[in-house]
Amino acid sequence: MNRMFRHADAVLRGRATGRPWGLVVVCGLAYGAVMGSISGLDGDRGWQVAFSAIKVPLLLLATLVLSLPSYFVANTLLGVRADFSEALRAIVASQAGLALILVSLAPMTMVWYATSADYGSAILFNATMFAVASVGAQAMLWRGYRPLIARNPRHRLLLRAWIVIYAFVGIQLGWTLRPFIGVPDSPVTLFRGGPQENAYVVIVRLVAGVILRRP
């Protein structure tokens, strides 16, 4: 346990060595369990907690894996393929940082659930937590990319491209893997049935619905 705390501290300070996949999994499991606990653990609701716990690290790791091929090609086309291993270390470290920030925000999510049982607001609140964690992870990624950018300014463009690719894939994949929270008083399911929709259209619709409901 102490080793994991030291590893987490090294990641947050930008001194991580190796590939901290374990932090992504452990912290993702922890935040996912909190996400799925909006209706407690009574009856079959415990399954929602378990499903959500599994899905968050799956979302983070799958988004990374799906985004890397196009990013590798972009690095090759811009002539910096030799630096890709170093870029990958910075990216993975930022993923661990994202998971660490998420788990640090878990108490806030628990307080939100305790004070509001509205499902739509819970979705927007968790989306905000992911946005906050993503901003923090981007700051860590920029810090990790400084030596690369100093070596070749093309890495600045590639870093911006990575952020766009990762966000685009992550939002749509997150929508595909839903539910992460689970509708209260509805049967627990591993995946949401029905036709697939574009995540960005649904987000706009959800935000508009919450705003219009307010007096």
C-alpha positions in Angstrom: 0.0 0.0 0.0 2.8 2.4 0.9 4.4 1.6 -2.4 1.2 2.6 -4.3 1.0 5.9 -2.4 4.6 6.6 -3.3 3.9 5.8 -6.9 0.8 8.0 -6.9 2.8 10.9 -5.4 5.5 10.4 -8.1 2.8 10.6 -10.8 1.3 13.8 -9.4 4.7 15.4 -9.1 5.7 14.4 -12.7 8.4 12.0 -11.5 6.7 8.7 -12.4 8.8 5.9 -13.8 7.5 2.9 -15.8 3.9 2.6 -16.8 1.5 3.0 -13.9 -1.4 0.9 -15.3 -2.1 -0.3 -11.7 -3.1 3.2 -10.6 -5.5 3.6 -13.5 -7.2 0.3 -12.7 -7.4 0.7 -8.9 -8.4 4.4 -8.9 -10.8 3.8 -11.7 -12.5 0.9 -9.9 -12.8 3.1 -6.8 -14.5 6.1 -8.5 -16.6 3.8 -10.7 -18.0 2.1 -7.5 -19.0 5.5 -6.2 -20.6 6.5 -9.5 -22.8 3.4 -9.3 -23.9 3.9 -5.7 -26.6 6.5 -6.3 -29.3 4.1 -5.2 -27.3 2.4 -2.5 -26.6 -1.3 -2.2 -30.0 -2.8 -1.5 -31.3 -5.7 -3.5 -29.6 -5.9 -6.9 -28.3 -2.3 -6.8 -24.9 -3.8 -5.6 -24.5 -5.1 -9.2 -24.7 -1.6 -10.5 -21.8 -0.6 -8.2 -19.8 -3.6 -9.5 -20.6 -2.9 -13.1 -19.7 0.8 -12.8 -16.5 0.0 -11.0 -15.4 -2.2 -13.8 -16.5 0.2 -16.6 -14.5 3.3 -15.5 -11.0 1.7 -15.8 -12.3 -0.1 -18.9 -13.3 3.3 -20.4 -9.9 4.9 -19.6 -7.8 2.0 -20.9 -10.0 1.4 -24.0 -10.0 5.0 -24.9 -6.2 5.1 -24.7 -5.8 1.9 -26.8 -8.3 3.1 -29.5 -6.7 6.5 -29.7 -3.1 5.4 -30.0 -3.0 4.0 -33.6 -4.0 7.2 -35.2 -1.7 9.1 -32.9 1.2 6.8 -33.8 0.5 7.4 -37.5 0.5 11.2 -36.9 3.8 11.0 -35.1 5.3 9.0 -38.0 3.9 11.4 -40.6 5.4 14.4 -38.8 8.8 12.8 -38.6 9.0 12.3 -34.8 8.4 8.6 -34.6 11.7 8.1 -32.7 10.2 10.0 -29.8 7.0 8.0 -29.6 8.0 5.8 -26.6 8.7 8.9 -24.6 5.5 10.5 -25.7 3.6 7.3 -24.7 5.2 7.4 -21.2 3.9 10.9 -20.7 0.4 9.9 -22.0 0.1 6.9 -19.7 1.4 8.9 -16.7 -1.4 11.5 -17.4 -3.9 8.7 -17.6 -2.8 7.6 -14.1 -3.1 11.2 -13.0 -6.6 11.5 -14.4 -7.6 8.4 -12.4 -6.0 9.8 -9.2 -7.8 13.1 -9.6 -11.1 11.2 -10.1 -10.7 9.2 -6.9 -9.8 12.4 -5.0 -13.2 13.8 -6.2 -15.1 10.7 -5.1 -16.1 12.2 -1.7 -17.7 15.2 -3.5 -19.7 12.7 -5.6 -20.9 11.0 -2.5 -22.0 14.3 -1.0 -23.8 15.2 -4.2 -25.7 11.8 -4.1 -26.6 12.3 -0.5 -28.1 15.7 -1.2 -29.7 15.2 -4.6 -31.4 12.1 -6.0 -32.1 13.6 -9.4 -30.7 11.2 -12.1 -30.1 13.9 -14.8 -28.2 16.1 -12.4 -26.2 13.1 -11.2 -25.1 12.5 -14.9 -24.1 16.1 -15.3 -22.3 16.2 -12.0 -20.2 13.1 -12.8 -19.5 14.5 -16.3 -18.2 17.6 -14.5 -16.0 15.5 -12.3 -14.5 13.8 -15.4 -14.0 17.2 -17.0 -12.2 18.5 -14.0 -10.0 15.4 -13.9 -9.3 15.7 -17.6 -8.1 19.3 -17.2 -5.8 18.2 -14.5 -4.5 15.3 -16.6 -3.9 17.7 -19.5 -1.8 19.9 -17.3 0.3 16.9 -16.3 0.5 15.9 -19.9 1.8 19.3 -21.0 4.4 19.1 -18.2 5.5 15.7 -19.5 5.7 17.0 -23.0 7.9 19.9 -22.3 11.2 18.1 -23.1 9.7 16.8 -26.3 8.4 20.2 -27.4 11.8 21.8 -26.6 13.4 19.2 -28.8 11.0 19.6 -31.7 8.1 22.1 -31.9 6.1 19.6 -33.9 5.2 17.9 -30.6 3.2 20.9 -29.6 0.8 20.3 -32.5 0.8 16.6 -31.9 -0.1 17.1 -28.2 -3.1 19.2 -29.2 -4.1 16.6 -31.7 -3.9 13.9 -29.0 -6.2 15.9 -26.7 -8.8 16.2 -29.4 -8.6 12.5 -30.5 -8.7 11.3 -26.9 -11.7 13.5 -26.0 -13.6 12.5 -29.1 -13.1 8.8 -28.6 -13.6 8.9 -24.8 -17.0 10.8 -24.9 -18.5 8.5 -27.6 -17.1 5.3 -25.9 -18.4 6.4 -22.5 -21.8 6.8 -24.1 -21.6 3.3 -25.6 -20.6 1.7 -22.3 -23.5 3.3 -20.3 -25.0 3.1 -17.8 -22.3 4.2 -15.4 -24.8 5.4 -12.8 -28.0 3.5 -13.3 -31.5 4.9 -13.3 -32.9 4.7 -9.8 -35.9 2.3 -9.4 -35.1 0.7 -12.8 -33.7 -2.8 -13.3 -29.9 -3.0 -13.3 -28.3 -3.8 -16.7 -24.7 -4.1 -17.8 -25.3 -2.2 -21.0 -28.2 0.1 -22.0 -30.4 -1.4 -24.7 -32.0 0.4 -27.6 -30.5 2.1 -30.7 -27.1 3.8 -30.4 -27.1 7.6 -30.5 -24.4 10.2 -31.0 -23.1 11.2 -27.6 -22.7 14.9 -28.4 -26.4 15.3 -29.5 -27.5 13.6 -26.3 -25.3 15.8 -24.1 -26.8 19.0 -25.6 -30.3 17.6 -25.1 -29.6 16.7 -21.5 -28.1 20.0 -20.5 -31.0 21.8 -22.2 -33.5 19.6 -20.3 -31.9 20.4 -16.9 -31.8 24.1 -17.6 -35.4 24.3 -18.8 -36.6 22.4 -15.7 -35.2 25.1 -13.4 -37.6 27.8 -12.2 
